[in-house]
């Protein structure tokens, strides 16, 4: 009698558990509300507070620019007065007059260099707002994809944990039966029990992690109980890098971060121009039309009682002569801020170039990792089958089967996570290069299935 030979065959149970892990069913009923990545992106665009705030900010920029455009348009004002004037002299005594006046005045700038610079700055600020909105959309895409695949990864982790626990429970039952009939030692039973207890803890942790990941996805899209589609078993994943590393790095100038920094430099240059315009004259066309009604003992000295009409039109020239050095210091400050904006632009380019290189390497590394884990999965399956056969003929012990089974399930969980990470990293590569858009969701979306 061989103490480690089993009269119970675990092969069918283990392969059944393996099938559950591979398909990712994890004993969960597929909800009818399962949604694709594209559907959830549209939902997130209408719910995510960060994106909605960026969109509102971008929409407000056009009104800010319209305010600046008004600097070159005429301004018209209405003025009404009702007052009592008094006049007291030693000879004339006290005299008074009641004056009621109503007038309209208008001013049209003819030349104002400061206004011109402010208008140009406001129009350039529209580019800043557009870049911020695009960056917010790219960030939303990446955050959603991360949350989406985090849920799938958590589901797969739970699936493998449950399948592993089921397989170990069968091995534990087999070890107990074999011990009772005297074909195995108590060591096999205790080892299987320890593995079973550990697998129970792993299932509980996986269930809690899945709940947390689902809450995060729900919060992002404003739903409840949202369940993403599963990822198709496609190998290799059709992730197109779109050229070499240098090709991706050359795209960073079109990224919203660099465009915003470039607009910041242009605005800084316009601010220098605006500060220098403080030395220049301004020319305005002015006009007014009004009438005044005078009553009282003082009215004769004001032209007599009654209503008088007034009108005027002219050109006003203003030339600053001395402002205590304020204008000179404003110019110096603006020049320094221009230097800062120039360095900010260069810093943005360098930072994004580095991030793009890292993301590109991440994609390449992700490809290799997925391929390696696919090979490891095949090897682990063969190893489990061989170990099960060895256990059946008495050359392997129960612990060997448990270890081989756990190794296979762990490899499958790692493989699923690596596939999800590769998809997210490919989106991050496009984000770093500044080319990520809503259309880039479609290639990922076709890899999903209900």
VOGU-3710 file (C-alpha; in Angstrom, 3 decimals, decimal comma):
1> xxxxxxxxxx> 0,000/0,000/0,000  1,351/3,403/-1,006  0,516/6,043/1,606  0,232/8,870/-0,918  -1,768/7,010/-3,571  -5,366/8,183/-3,877  -8,430/6,144/-4,680  -10,173/9,381/-5,750  -9,586/11,034/-9,119  -9,395/14,840/-8,905
11> xxxxxxxxxx> -8,875/15,376/-12,624  -12,500/16,077/-13,548  -13,048/18,472/-10,651  -9,825/20,359/-11,266  -10,527/20,731/-14,982  -14,042/21,940/-14,225  -12,641/24,568/-11,885  -10,067/25,445/-14,509  -12,791/26,007/-17,101  -14,559/28,377/-14,733
21> xxxxxxxxxx> -11,377/30,382/-14,245  -10,595/30,557/-17,942  -14,051/31,807/-18,910  -14,094/34,289/-16,013  -17,562/33,315/-14,948  -16,562/33,071/-11,279  -19,978/31,777/-10,332  -21,603/35,162/-10,976  -24,737/35,624/-13,019  -24,143/38,065/-15,869
31> xxxxxxxxxx> -26,344/41,115/-15,241  -28,594/42,366/-18,002  -27,133/45,860/-17,532  -23,685/44,954/-18,839  -22,345/47,836/-20,922  -19,503/48,476/-23,305  -16,668/50,892/-22,716  -18,061/53,283/-25,314  -21,509/53,353/-23,715  -20,025/54,091/-20,316
41> xxxxxxxxxx> -17,843/56,838/-21,777  -20,904/58,640/-23,073  -22,497/58,275/-19,633  -19,355/59,566/-17,915  -19,232/62,634/-20,170  -22,602/63,684/-18,821  -21,916/62,847/-15,181  -18,258/63,168/-14,201  -17,888/66,366/-12,188  -14,260/66,959/-13,180
51> xxxxxxxxxx> -15,037/66,811/-16,902  -18,200/68,879/-16,575  -16,273/71,553/-14,681  -13,647/71,678/-17,446  -16,369/71,932/-20,088  -18,086/74,783/-18,245  -14,736/76,553/-17,908  -14,107/76,189/-21,632  -17,562/77,482/-22,495  -17,092/80,506/-20,239
61> xxxxxxxxxx> -13,909/81,476/-22,112  -15,876/82,640/-25,163  -17,746/85,133/-23,019  -14,478/86,333/-21,535  -13,196/86,960/-25,043  -16,410/88,807/-25,934  -15,828/91,102/-22,954  -12,415/92,000/-24,369  -13,879/92,628/-27,841  -16,113/95,252/-26,240
71> xxxxxxxxxx> -13,036/97,375/-25,528  -13,003/98,493/-29,181  -16,736/99,132/-29,331  -18,476/102,377/-28,352  -19,759/102,802/-24,847  -22,953/104,776/-24,271  -24,218/106,005/-20,943  -27,269/107,776/-19,596  -26,916/110,298/-16,765  -29,651/112,115/-14,839
81> xxxxxxxxxx> -29,211/114,703/-12,066  -31,587/116,495/-9,740  -29,882/118,943/-7,413  -30,219/122,272/-5,611  -27,498/124,896/-5,977  -27,048/127,660/-3,420  -25,179/130,952/-3,749  -24,572/133,265/-0,756  -22,881/136,715/-1,128  -22,645/139,693/1,212
91> xxxxxxxxxx> -24,456/141,903/-1,290  -26,820/139,585/-3,068  -28,022/137,556/-0,168  -28,995/133,943/-0,525  -29,885/132,653/-3,937  -30,706/129,158/-5,000  -31,570/127,133/-8,080  -33,072/123,753/-8,672  -31,470/121,998/-11,602  -32,762/118,869/-13,314
101> xxxxxxxxxx> -30,605/117,482/-16,101  -30,668/114,490/-18,398  -27,971/113,545/-20,841  -26,489/110,798/-23,003  -22,761/110,465/-23,572  -20,818/108,142/-25,843  -17,152/107,265/-26,279  -15,569/105,425/-29,204  -11,899/104,412/-28,854  -9,915/105,419/-31,918
111> xxxxxxxxxx> -6,473/104,336/-30,777  -5,643/102,386/-27,630  -2,689/99,993/-27,740  -3,534/98,588/-24,325  -6,993/97,567/-25,465  -5,544/95,871/-28,540  -3,181/93,785/-26,422  -5,967/92,817/-24,032  -8,173/91,694/-26,916  -5,393/89,558/-28,388
121> xxxxxxxxxx> -4,757/87,995/-24,960  -8,423/87,139/-24,527  -8,635/85,523/-27,941  -5,507/83,466/-27,240  -7,064/82,387/-23,959  -9,679/80,548/-26,018  -6,898/78,179/-27,119  -5,968/77,615/-23,479  -9,572/76,726/-22,651  -9,800/74,363/-25,620
131> xxxxxxxxxx> -6,568/72,639/-24,582  -7,822/72,264/-21,011  -11,060/70,702/-22,241  -9,212/68,245/-24,473  -6,896/67,312/-21,609  -9,920/66,751/-19,359  -11,509/64,480/-21,967  -8,305/62,484/-22,336  -8,064/62,154/-18,573  -11,660/60,954/-18,437
141> xxxxxxxxxx> -10,982/58,291/-21,086  -7,994/56,944/-19,163  -9,765/57,060/-15,794  -12,789/55,272/-17,214  -10,710/52,611/-18,959  -8,753/52,033/-15,759  -11,921/51,681/-13,681  -13,548/49,504/-16,357  -10,689/47,023/-16,550  -10,133/47,139/-12,802
151> xxxxxxxxxx> -13,598/45,644/-12,436  -12,828/42,954/-15,019  -9,527/42,164/-13,310  -11,254/41,935/-9,942  -13,870/39,591/-11,456  -11,129/37,371/-12,855  -9,289/37,367/-9,547  -12,456/36,291/-7,793  -13,089/33,660/-10,474  -9,665/32,088/-10,003
161> xxxxxxxxxx> -9,930/32,316/-6,219  -13,298/30,558/-6,232  -12,139/27,917/-8,705  -8,985/27,361/-6,656  -11,020/27,012/-3,476  -13,351/24,511/-5,121  -10,469/22,420/-6,386  -8,766/22,493/-3,005  -11,988/21,508/-1,259  -12,169/18,411/-3,458
171> xxxxxxxxxx> -8,549/17,607/-2,687  -9,273/18,069/1,028  -12,227/15,718/0,845  -10,087/13,199/-1,017  -7,311/13,453/1,573  -9,775/12,917/4,417  -11,270/9,840/2,743  -7,856/8,407/1,998  -6,770/8,974/5,592  -9,891/7,255/6,896
181> xxxxxxxxxx> -9,237/4,159/4,783  -5,554/4,257/5,604  -4,191/5,065/2,154  -2,819/8,512/3,160  -1,235/10,164/6,181  -2,617/12,917/8,365  -0,053/15,229/6,772  -1,965/15,245/3,488  -5,149/16,213/5,284  -3,521/19,009/7,237
191> xxxxxxxxxx> -1,781/20,406/4,177  -5,034/20,406/2,225  -6,836/22,019/5,170  -4,228/24,788/5,363  -4,549/25,397/1,630  -8,335/25,431/1,914  -8,303/27,980/4,746  -5,946/30,202/2,781  -8,118/29,954/-0,338  -11,173/30,933/1,723
201> xxxxxxxxxx> -9,406/34,091/2,871  -8,383/34,838/-0,710  -11,989/34,531/-1,909  -13,185/36,929/0,782  -10,489/39,456/-0,131  -11,313/39,126/-3,836  -15,024/39,672/-3,186  -14,321/42,827/-1,205  -11,947/44,138/-3,870  -14,546/43,529/-6,580
211> xxxxxxxxxx> -17,164/45,450/-4,618  -14,746/48,378/-4,222  -13,888/48,407/-7,915  -17,560/48,341/-8,892  -18,331/51,246/-6,576  -15,540/53,258/-8,224  -16,929/52,531/-11,703  -20,475/53,368/-10,619  -19,279/56,660/-9,166  -17,521/57,571/-12,395
221> xxxxxxxxxx> -20,482/56,994/-14,703  -23,326/57,801/-12,331  -24,848/54,333/-12,474  -25,660/51,573/-10,038  -24,533/47,981/-10,383  -22,783/48,718/-13,694  -21,088/45,631/-15,104  -18,642/45,904/-18,004  -18,440/43,552/-20,954  -15,752/40,895/-20,737
231> xxxxxxxxxx> -12,627/40,914/-22,882  -12,543/38,497/-25,808  -9,938/35,738/-25,804  -7,847/37,263/-28,583  -4,155/36,478/-28,819  -2,181/38,524/-29,434  -4,156/41,647/-28,603  -4,364/43,871/-31,711  -2,656/46,869/-30,145  -1,054/48,967/-32,876
241> xxxxxxxxxx> 1,834/51,077/-31,607  1,774/53,219/-34,737  5,509/53,584/-35,305  8,631/53,668/-33,214  9,367/55,584/-30,048  10,703/58,644/-31,866  7,570/58,785/-34,004  5,460/59,039/-30,875  7,727/61,626/-29,267  7,396/63,929/-32,273
251> xxxxxxxxxx> 3,637/64,086/-31,657  3,891/65,787/-28,265  3,794/69,294/-29,776  0,150/68,664/-30,697  -0,735/67,576/-27,169  -3,088/69,825/-25,164  -0,439/70,317/-22,471  2,127/71,689/-24,931  -0,512/73,713/-26,773  -1,582/75,271/-23,494
261> xxxxxxxxxx> 2,025/76,090/-22,606  2,559/77,605/-26,072  -0,556/79,715/-25,652  0,756/80,765/-22,249  3,969/81,982/-23,867  2,024/83,907/-26,517  -0,120/85,510/-23,833  3,011/86,455/-21,882  4,377/88,185/-24,981  1,092/90,033/-25,372
271> xxxxxxxxxx> 1,304/91,068/-21,738  4,683/92,648/-22,461  3,080/94,514/-25,328  0,241/95,613/-23,076  2,635/96,890/-20,421  4,696/98,785/-23,000  1,486/100,365/-24,309  1,233/102,225/-21,006  3,701/104,743/-22,475  1,556/105,398/-25,525
281> xxxxxxxxxx> -1,259/107,900/-25,986  -4,918/107,040/-26,293  -7,349/108,735/-28,640  -11,123/108,638/-28,116  -14,049/110,089/-29,992  -16,503/111,541/-27,465  -19,941/113,010/-27,786  -22,799/114,011/-25,534  -26,360/115,232/-25,807  -28,372/116,592/-22,896
291> xxxxxxxxxx> -30,825/119,064/-21,489  -31,099/120,897/-18,172  -34,067/122,580/-16,478  -33,253/125,504/-14,144  -35,610/127,017/-11,580  -35,057/129,449/-8,720  -33,607/132,875/-7,815  -30,171/131,811/-8,960  -31,417/130,640/-12,337  -30,870/133,968/-14,138
301> xxxxxxxxxx> -27,158/133,772/-13,521  -27,244/130,284/-15,028  -28,837/131,469/-18,250  -32,387/131,979/-17,067  -35,205/129,781/-16,006  -36,407/127,047/-18,319  -34,910/124,188/-20,244  -31,593/124,386/-22,087  -30,284/121,817/-24,565  -26,601/120,947/-24,798
311> xxxxxxxxxx> -24,524/118,905/-27,208  -20,861/118,299/-27,829  -18,592/116,172/-29,981  -14,849/115,988/-30,027  -11,664/113,966/-29,900  -9,840/113,389/-26,636  -6,112/112,724/-26,554  -4,481/111,414/-23,397  -0,728/111,097/-23,072  0,889/109,628/-19,952
321> xxxxxxxxxx> 3,890/111,651/-18,848  4,921/110,218/-15,496  3,465/107,393/-13,394  6,080/107,066/-10,690  7,930/104,264/-12,488  4,909/101,953/-12,440  4,879/101,385/-16,198  8,603/100,612/-16,384  8,279/98,049/-13,609  5,227/96,504/-15,241
331> xxxxxxxxxx> 7,281/96,005/-18,395  10,156/94,435/-16,453  7,749/92,128/-14,640  6,101/91,086/-17,912  9,497/90,289/-19,460  10,387/88,026/-16,557  7,009/86,296/-16,802  7,662/85,794/-20,502  10,909/84,012/-19,611  8,969/81,856/-17,158
341> xxxxxxxxxx> 6,371/80,951/-19,785  9,124/80,047/-22,255  10,727/77,721/-19,721  7,324/76,271/-18,838  6,836/75,412/-22,494  10,207/73,719/-22,714  9,527/71,882/-19,465  6,180/70,638/-20,788  7,834/69,335/-23,945  10,541/67,516/-21,997
351> xxxxxxxxxx> 8,108/66,069/-19,483  5,734/64,785/-22,148  8,602/63,390/-24,204  9,759/61,401/-21,203  6,220/60,272/-20,383  5,694/59,212/-23,997  8,904/57,179/-24,009  7,930/55,506/-20,747  4,438/54,733/-22,029  5,851/53,335/-25,277
361> xxxxxxxxxx> 8,199/51,084/-23,330  5,257/50,115/-21,149  3,304/48,984/-24,209  6,236/46,991/-25,535  6,858/45,465/-22,115  3,150/44,710/-21,779  3,165/42,813/-25,053  6,091/40,698/-23,919  4,532/40,086/-20,517  1,239/38,928/-22,036
371> xxxxxxxxxx> 3,078/36,579/-24,411  5,196/35,192/-21,572  2,184/34,618/-19,331  0,302/32,916/-22,164  3,213/30,513/-22,481  3,302/30,108/-18,703  -0,408/29,323/-18,667  0,053/26,534/-21,210  2,988/25,163/-19,258  1,058/25,344/-15,982
381> xxxxxxxxxx> -1,834/23,409/-17,496  0,519/20,657/-18,652  2,239/20,661/-15,275  -1,088/20,266/-13,459  -2,145/17,400/-15,709  1,206/15,660/-15,192  1,041/16,168/-11,444  -2,477/14,798/-11,284  -1,365/11,739/-13,243  1,627/11,305/-10,965
391> xxxxxxxxxx> -0,621/11,564/-7,908  -2,920/8,909/-9,364  -0,073/6,445/-9,930  1,508/7,221/-6,571  4,626/9,202/-7,491  3,210/12,575/-6,387  1,642/13,647/-3,110  -1,515/15,668/-2,503  0,471/18,850/-1,790  2,049/18,671/-5,241
401> xxxxxxxxxx> -1,380/18,695/-6,853  -2,510/21,606/-4,700  0,607/23,636/-5,527  0,315/22,947/-9,264  -3,349/23,899/-9,228  -2,687/27,130/-7,299  0,161/27,988/-9,666  -2,112/27,623/-12,696  -4,853/29,785/-11,219  -2,339/32,441/-10,176
411> xxxxxxxxxx> -0,851/32,488/-13,684  -4,291/32,883/-15,234  -5,114/35,804/-12,951  -1,786/37,451/-13,814  -2,417/36,913/-17,519  -5,861/38,520/-17,376  -4,456/41,496/-15,457  -1,595/41,863/-17,933  -4,045/41,955/-20,853  -6,098/44,686/-19,213
421> xxxxxxxxxx> -2,968/46,658/-18,293  -1,770/46,485/-21,891  -5,001/48,042/-23,156  -4,911/50,823/-20,571  -1,222/51,497/-21,227  -1,909/51,825/-24,950  -4,430/54,559/-24,145  -1,942/56,221/-21,801  0,606/56,247/-24,626  -1,810/58,192/-26,786
431> xxxxxxxxxx> -2,605/60,483/-23,869  1,087/61,219/-23,288  1,596/61,948/-26,987  -1,519/64,124/-26,995  -3,374/62,158/-29,680  -5,937/60,398/-27,484  -9,545/61,041/-28,443  -12,971/59,480/-28,206  -12,341/57,599/-31,479  -9,532/55,640/-29,795
441> xxxxxxxxxx> -12,129/53,932/-27,616  -13,582/52,100/-30,640  -10,628/49,714/-31,244  -10,741/48,722/-27,584  -14,506/48,468/-27,598  -14,542/45,869/-30,398  -12,456/43,577/-28,172  -15,287/43,416/-25,646  -18,265/41,097/-25,616  -21,354/40,769/-23,383
//
